[in-house]
Structures are given as C-alpha cells and as structure tokens.
Amino acid sequence: MTKPVLAKALVKVRGSRHVSTFHVMGEAPRVRSDFEPDDVALSRLHALAFGSTTFTVAPWGKRLRHHSLTWAGAFAGDELVAFVHVVWDGGVHGFLLDTVVHPSHQRQGLGRAVVAAAVRRARSAGCEWLHVDYESHLEAFYRDACGFRPTAAGLLRLS
Ligand SMILES: CC(C)(COP(=O)(O)OP(=O)(O)OC[C@H]1O[C@@H](n2cnc3c(N)ncnc32)[C@H](O)[C@@H]1OP(=O)(O)O)[C@@H](O)C(=O)NCCC(=O)NCCS
C-alpha cells in the first residue's frame, strides 16, 4: 500500500529561502546511512523541524565529512525527511547530534529509525559509548524509544 509522502517547493525570496509543502502519493520513507550530503536539503529540514519556514544554507557536507563518524537519513522519494549524525572523538565515544524529522513525518517512527541506524554504524565503527543531550520534554523519545539511559551531564555556553 502506498502512503502519502511530502514534496516541497523551494523558492528564494529576498536572499532567504522559503519552503512551502504539499502532499503527493509515494512510498514510505527509506532510511539510508552516509549518503551524499545536500547542504540545501539539510538546512531546509533543520529549519522546518525547528519551526522556521526560512533558512540560510549551512555547509553540512563539509561538516559531516570532516567531523562526523556517520549520519543517517530517511528519504521520501528523493526528499530528505529525517536526519541525525554522530560526531566522534576517534576512540570509543560518539555524540549524537541534530536529530530532526520533518513536521509532516513526525510520530511515524522515523526519528527512532534514523537514530537506530546511527547507533548500528557507531557500534560497528568501534564506539563503545554514545552520548546525547536533550530537553526534558524529549525524554520519552531518547530514553524510552531510543534506549538512552539518563545520566548527569554538563553544558557550558562558550559564546
Ligand atoms: C524529536 C523528533 C526527532 C522525534 O522524531 P519522530 O520521528 O517524531 O519520533 P518517533 O516517531 O520515532 O517517536 C517514537 C516515540 O518517541 C516518543 N516521542 C517522539 N517525539 C516526541 C515528542 N516530541 N514528545 C514526547 N515524546 C516523543 C513517543 O513515545 C514516540 O512514540 P509514539 O509516537 O508511538 O507515541 C522530532 O519530533 C523532531 O524533529 N523534533 C524537532 C527537532 C528536535 O527537537 N530535535 C531534537 C534535538 S535534541
């Protein structure tokens, strides 16, 4: 059975990019690891997931290739609708960052699926510990759905 998936139209308005969305019929999103990063698609997805309809393009590809051990995304057709990556100390510690799911695809298991894919890749690369931090309202996602256990941690703002 086909499930509705999201397609997006991207237009540039006065220097910033705006996203509008509409539904088309297609297959359920598929999870892929270490795909070729697309700076526009990743910047757009992050903006949408955090409630913005405008975004500037960040150098995601460069960041991921230089600093991340692995990344995973879910694609509805060619469209990136979920993403997460793991930065690495080169040893046994990884840190999960930037978990995002397109608002129209949330609560369908995609967040859990991309985190699980990243966990598998980190484990097979030799990571023994995977860290994450999150706000308290996401405890059910990270702890119950993804299996992270609570721990004391610290955060220092540097700017
Ligand atoms: C947090 C986020 C990544 C979750 O992705 P998702 O695909 O919607 O999550 P899943 O469908 O895999 O959720 C699995 C379970 O986790 C829990 N869960 C997921 N999102 C939750 C939320 N926002 N609040 C509370 N519990 C949540 C639920 O128990 C859910 O199961 P259910 O839908 O059967 O109740 C997504 O909501 C998102 O992109 N949020 C905005 C960006 C953000 O805050 N990212 C986190 C940065 S640390």
The ligand as a MOL file (V3000), in Angstrom:
LIG
                    3D

  0  0  0     0  0            999 V3000
M  V30 BEGIN CTAB
M  V30 COUNTS 48 50 0 0 0
M  V30 BEGIN ATOM
M  V30 1 C 12.2420 14.6930 18.3950 0
M  V30 2 C 12.0000 14.1320 16.9950 0
M  V30 3 C 13.3330 13.9140 16.3170 0
M  V30 4 C 11.2660 12.7840 17.1210 0
M  V30 5 O 11.1240 12.2110 15.8490 0
M  V30 6 P 9.8170 11.3550 15.4590 0
M  V30 7 O 10.0520 10.7060 14.1620 0
M  V30 8 O 8.6230 12.2260 15.5740 0
M  V30 9 O 9.7740 10.2960 16.6260 0
M  V30 10 P 9.2610 8.7760 16.5620 0
M  V30 11 O 8.0340 8.6950 15.7260 0
M  V30 12 O 10.3930 7.9050 16.1800 0
M  V30 13 O 8.8710 8.6160 18.0930 0
M  V30 14 C 8.9960 7.4090 18.7880 0
M  V30 15 C 8.4400 7.6250 20.1800 0
M  V30 16 O 9.2010 8.6410 20.8590 0
M  V30 17 C 8.3170 9.4570 21.6490 0
M  V30 18 N 8.3010 10.8160 21.1150 0
M  V30 19 C 8.6360 11.2270 19.8810 0
M  V30 20 N 8.5520 12.5650 19.7680 0
M  V30 21 C 8.1670 13.0120 20.9600 0
M  V30 22 C 7.8960 14.3110 21.4720 0
M  V30 23 N 8.0300 15.4230 20.7160 0
M  V30 24 N 7.4990 14.4270 22.7630 0
M  V30 25 C 7.3660 13.3320 23.5290 0
M  V30 26 N 7.5970 12.0500 23.0980 0
M  V30 27 C 8.0020 11.9080 21.8280 0
M  V30 28 C 6.9360 8.8250 21.5370 0
M  V30 29 O 6.8130 7.8820 22.5780 0
M  V30 30 C 7.0180 8.1170 20.2050 0
M  V30 31 O 6.1560 7.0200 20.1000 0
M  V30 32 P 4.5890 7.2520 19.7470 0
M  V30 33 O 4.5300 8.1810 18.5620 0
M  V30 34 O 4.1170 5.8600 19.4510 0
M  V30 35 O 3.9650 7.8700 20.9610 0
M  V30 36 C 11.1120 15.0730 16.1570 0
M  V30 37 O 9.9190 15.3250 16.8920 0
M  V30 38 C 11.7360 16.4090 15.8050 0
M  V30 39 O 12.3880 16.5330 14.7670 0
M  V30 40 N 11.5360 17.4200 16.6800 0
M  V30 41 C 12.0120 18.7860 16.3840 0
M  V30 42 C 13.5080 18.9030 16.4490 0
M  V30 43 C 14.0600 18.4620 17.7980 0
M  V30 44 O 13.6440 18.9300 18.8470 0
M  V30 45 N 15.0660 17.5510 17.7450 0
M  V30 46 C 15.7060 17.0270 18.9080 0
M  V30 47 C 17.0080 17.7000 19.1370 0
M  V30 48 S 17.7910 17.0870 20.6470 0
M  V30 END ATOM
M  V30 BEGIN BOND
M  V30 1 1 1 2
M  V30 2 1 2 3
M  V30 3 1 2 4
M  V30 4 1 2 36
M  V30 5 1 4 5
M  V30 6 1 5 6
M  V30 7 2 6 7
M  V30 8 1 6 8
M  V30 9 1 6 9
M  V30 10 1 9 10
M  V30 11 2 10 11
M  V30 12 1 10 12
M  V30 13 1 10 13
M  V30 14 1 13 14
M  V30 15 1 14 15
M  V30 16 1 15 16
M  V30 17 1 15 30
M  V30 18 1 16 17
M  V30 19 1 17 18
M  V30 20 1 17 28
M  V30 21 1 18 19
M  V30 22 1 18 27
M  V30 23 2 19 20
M  V30 24 1 20 21
M  V30 25 1 21 22
M  V30 26 2 21 27
M  V30 27 1 22 23
M  V30 28 2 22 24
M  V30 29 1 24 25
M  V30 30 2 25 26
M  V30 31 1 26 27
M  V30 32 1 28 29
M  V30 33 1 28 30
M  V30 34 1 30 31
M  V30 35 1 31 32
M  V30 36 2 32 33
M  V30 37 1 32 34
M  V30 38 1 32 35
M  V30 39 1 36 37
M  V30 40 1 36 38
M  V30 41 2 38 39
M  V30 42 1 38 40
M  V30 43 1 40 41
M  V30 44 1 41 42
M  V30 45 1 42 43
M  V30 46 2 43 44
M  V30 47 1 43 45
M  V30 48 1 45 46
M  V30 49 1 46 47
M  V30 50 1 47 48
M  V30 END BOND
M  V30 END CTAB
M  END
